[in-house]
Amino acid sequence: MSDSNPQFSSARSVTIQGPGLIAQILAIIIFLAIVAVLFIFIVPLAIVLLFIGLMVYAWFRIKFAFRRARDPNGPLDGRRNVRVVERDD
């Protein structure tokens, strides 16, 4: 047996190939479709929820302001000063 022509070779060449061109194009199309769905549905939904949140915040601030105005000694209290005694002389 000679070393110039071995029966079994332990050195084998293995090439690793990535995805094909069609698979890459398909992956890009799917990615762009997902991004489009996000921009079409999620972004307007976030804007609407932000608007609703601001309106609820404004509603509670206005409600709190009126409640505070009707508190004792507030500008809309409506009570008379009970400490003043009016006497007939």
Secondary structure, 3 states (H helix, E strand, C coil): CCCCCCCCCCCCCCCCCCCCHHHHHHHHHHHHHHHHHHHHHHHHHHHHHHHHHHHHHHHHHHHHHHHHHHCCCCCCCCCCCCCCCCCCC
